[in-house]
Amino acid sequence: MNGALLLGLISLVCVIDLAPAFYFLRMANQADSLVGAAPQAGAVNPDAARRFARVLLMATPGVWLVVALLSFGVIPVGNITPITF
């Protein structure tokens, strides 16, 4: 596989992965703002939503960094053609 193609696809996946993270953060903040209201059936737990968003926001750059190292040949893999300039 070409390293540039791999890095491009994983970059797209990482950007798309950030959307649910910001969505869960927004849900958690919205749930915190309704503290005095009556509880609703199926309401989201703000702590769990914030924890999940934090995991996504921390794991996404790590995954991208590992794939970038693979794509540029810093971590050599037999089936990936590294990006050269």
PyRosetta script that sets phi, psi and omega in degrees:
from pyrosetta import init, pose_from_sequence

init()
pose = pose_from_sequence("MNGALLLGLISLVCVIDLAPAFYFLRMANQADSLVGAAPQAGAVNPDAARRFARVLLMATPGVWLVVALLSFGVIPVGNITPITF")
pose.set_psi(1, 144.9)
pose.set_omega(1, 178.9)
pose.set_phi(2, -75.7)
pose.set_psi(2, 134.6)
pose.set_omega(2, -178.2)
pose.set_phi(3, -63.9)
pose.set_psi(3, -35.6)
pose.set_omega(3, 179.7)
pose.set_phi(4, -67.1)
pose.set_psi(4, -40.5)
pose.set_omega(4, 177.9)
pose.set_phi(5, -64.7)
pose.set_psi(5, -44.1)
pose.set_omega(5, 178.9)
pose.set_phi(6, -61.5)
pose.set_psi(6, -46.0)
pose.set_omega(6, -179.3)
pose.set_phi(7, -66.0)
pose.set_psi(7, -38.5)
pose.set_omega(7, 178.0)
pose.set_phi(8, -64.7)
pose.set_psi(8, -44.2)
pose.set_omega(8, -179.9)
pose.set_phi(9, -66.6)
pose.set_psi(9, -43.4)
pose.set_omega(9, -180.0)
pose.set_phi(10, -69.5)
pose.set_psi(10, -32.3)
pose.set_omega(10, 175.0)
pose.set_phi(11, -63.0)
pose.set_psi(11, -41.8)
pose.set_omega(11, 177.2)
pose.set_phi(12, -63.5)
pose.set_psi(12, -43.4)
pose.set_omega(12, 178.4)
pose.set_phi(13, -62.7)
pose.set_psi(13, -40.4)
pose.set_omega(13, -179.8)
pose.set_phi(14, -66.5)
pose.set_psi(14, -39.9)
pose.set_omega(14, 177.9)
pose.set_phi(15, -65.8)
pose.set_psi(15, -41.8)
pose.set_omega(15, 178.0)
pose.set_phi(16, -67.3)
pose.set_psi(16, -30.7)
pose.set_omega(16, 178.8)
pose.set_phi(17, -69.5)
pose.set_psi(17, -24.8)
pose.set_omega(17, 179.1)
pose.set_phi(18, -73.8)
pose.set_psi(18, -25.3)
pose.set_omega(18, -179.3)
pose.set_phi(19, -60.7)
pose.set_psi(19, -49.0)
pose.set_omega(19, 177.2)
pose.set_phi(20, -64.8)
pose.set_psi(20, -30.3)
pose.set_omega(20, 178.8)
pose.set_phi(21, -63.5)
pose.set_psi(21, -46.3)
pose.set_omega(21, 178.7)
pose.set_phi(22, -69.2)
pose.set_psi(22, -30.8)
pose.set_omega(22, 176.4)
pose.set_phi(23, -65.0)
pose.set_psi(23, -45.2)
pose.set_omega(23, 179.4)
pose.set_phi(24, -67.4)
pose.set_psi(24, -35.0)
pose.set_omega(24, 174.9)
pose.set_phi(25, -63.9)
pose.set_psi(25, -41.5)
pose.set_omega(25, 178.8)
pose.set_phi(26, -65.5)
pose.set_psi(26, -40.0)
pose.set_omega(26, 177.3)
pose.set_phi(27, -63.4)
pose.set_psi(27, -40.9)
pose.set_omega(27, -179.7)
pose.set_phi(28, -66.3)
pose.set_psi(28, -41.4)
pose.set_omega(28, 178.7)
pose.set_phi(29, -67.6)
pose.set_psi(29, -36.4)
pose.set_omega(29, 178.3)
pose.set_phi(30, -68.3)
pose.set_psi(30, -39.1)
pose.set_omega(30, 178.5)
pose.set_phi(31, -66.8)
pose.set_psi(31, -34.9)
pose.set_omega(31, 177.5)
pose.set_phi(32, -69.1)
pose.set_psi(32, -29.6)
pose.set_omega(32, -179.2)
pose.set_phi(33, -75.6)
pose.set_psi(33, -16.5)
pose.set_omega(33, 178.7)
pose.set_phi(34, -99.4)
pose.set_psi(34, 35.5)
pose.set_omega(34, -173.6)
pose.set_phi(35, -63.2)
pose.set_psi(35, -39.3)
pose.set_omega(35, -176.3)
pose.set_phi(36, -82.0)
pose.set_psi(36, -10.1)
pose.set_omega(36, -176.0)
pose.set_phi(37, -78.4)
pose.set_psi(37, 162.0)
pose.set_omega(37, 177.7)
pose.set_phi(38, -68.1)
pose.set_psi(38, 142.7)
pose.set_omega(38, -179.9)
pose.set_phi(39, -65.2)
pose.set_psi(39, 142.3)
pose.set_omega(39, -179.5)
pose.set_phi(40, -105.9)
pose.set_psi(40, 149.3)
pose.set_omega(40, 177.0)
pose.set_phi(41, -68.1)
pose.set_psi(41, 131.7)
pose.set_omega(41, 179.6)
pose.set_phi(42, 78.9)
pose.set_psi(42, 15.6)
pose.set_omega(42, 179.5)
pose.set_phi(43, -68.8)
pose.set_psi(43, 150.4)
pose.set_omega(43, -177.1)
pose.set_phi(44, -83.7)
pose.set_psi(44, 144.3)
pose.set_omega(44, 174.5)
pose.set_phi(45, -79.3)
pose.set_psi(45, 116.7)
pose.set_omega(45, -175.4)
pose.set_phi(46, -62.3)
pose.set_psi(46, -35.3)
pose.set_omega(46, -179.8)
pose.set_phi(47, -67.7)
pose.set_psi(47, -41.4)
pose.set_omega(47, 179.5)
pose.set_phi(48, -67.5)
pose.set_psi(48, -40.0)
pose.set_omega(48, 179.2)
pose.set_phi(49, -65.9)
pose.set_psi(49, -41.0)
pose.set_omega(49, 179.3)
pose.set_phi(50, -67.1)
pose.set_psi(50, -38.0)
pose.set_omega(50, 178.7)
pose.set_phi(51, -65.3)
pose.set_psi(51, -43.4)
pose.set_omega(51, 179.2)
pose.set_phi(52, -64.7)
pose.set_psi(52, -41.1)
pose.set_omega(52, 178.3)
pose.set_phi(53, -63.9)
pose.set_psi(53, -39.8)
pose.set_omega(53, 179.6)
pose.set_phi(54, -64.6)
pose.set_psi(54, -40.0)
pose.set_omega(54, 177.8)
pose.set_phi(55, -62.7)
pose.set_psi(55, -44.1)
pose.set_omega(55, 178.5)
pose.set_phi(56, -63.5)
pose.set_psi(56, -42.6)
pose.set_omega(56, -178.0)
pose.set_phi(57, -69.2)
pose.set_psi(57, -26.0)
pose.set_omega(57, 179.0)
pose.set_phi(58, -88.7)
pose.set_psi(58, -33.7)
pose.set_omega(58, -176.2)
pose.set_phi(59, -79.6)
pose.set_psi(59, -31.7)
pose.set_omega(59, -175.8)
pose.set_phi(60, -60.6)
pose.set_psi(60, -48.8)
pose.set_omega(60, 177.7)
pose.set_phi(61, -65.0)
pose.set_psi(61, -31.5)
pose.set_omega(61, 177.9)
pose.set_phi(62, -66.1)
pose.set_psi(62, -43.0)
pose.set_omega(62, 177.8)
pose.set_phi(63, -63.8)
pose.set_psi(63, -43.5)
pose.set_omega(63, -179.8)
pose.set_phi(64, -63.1)
pose.set_psi(64, -39.9)
pose.set_omega(64, 179.9)
pose.set_phi(65, -64.0)
pose.set_psi(65, -43.6)
pose.set_omega(65, 178.8)
pose.set_phi(66, -62.6)
pose.set_psi(66, -42.5)
pose.set_omega(66, 179.5)
pose.set_phi(67, -68.0)
pose.set_psi(67, -36.2)
pose.set_omega(67, 177.0)
pose.set_phi(68, -64.3)
pose.set_psi(68, -41.0)
pose.set_omega(68, 177.1)
pose.set_phi(69, -63.3)
pose.set_psi(69, -38.3)
pose.set_omega(69, 176.2)
pose.set_phi(70, -67.2)
pose.set_psi(70, -40.9)
pose.set_omega(70, -176.1)
pose.set_phi(71, -69.6)
pose.set_psi(71, -33.4)
pose.set_omega(71, -180.0)
pose.set_phi(72, -89.6)
pose.set_psi(72, 0.1)
pose.set_omega(72, 175.4)
pose.set_phi(73, 83.1)
pose.set_psi(73, 10.6)
pose.set_omega(73, 176.8)
pose.set_phi(74, -67.3)
pose.set_psi(74, -40.1)
pose.set_omega(74, 170.9)
pose.set_phi(75, -104.3)
pose.set_psi(75, 104.8)
pose.set_omega(75, -174.6)
pose.set_phi(76, -73.0)
pose.set_psi(76, 132.0)
pose.set_omega(76, 175.8)
pose.set_phi(77, -130.9)
pose.set_psi(77, 138.4)
pose.set_omega(77, -174.1)
pose.set_phi(78, -64.5)
pose.set_psi(78, -32.3)
pose.set_omega(78, -172.9)
pose.set_phi(79, -95.5)
pose.set_psi(79, -0.8)
pose.set_omega(79, -178.3)
pose.set_phi(80, -110.3)
pose.set_psi(80, 123.6)
pose.set_omega(80, 175.4)
pose.set_phi(81, -82.0)
pose.set_psi(81, 116.8)
pose.set_omega(81, -175.6)
pose.set_phi(82, -67.5)
pose.set_psi(82, 155.1)
pose.set_omega(82, 176.5)
pose.set_phi(83, -77.3)
pose.set_psi(83, 128.0)
pose.set_omega(83, 177.6)
pose.set_phi(84, -124.5)
pose.set_psi(84, 151.7)
pose.set_omega(84, -179.8)
pose.set_phi(85, -111.2)
pose.dump_pdb("model.pdb")
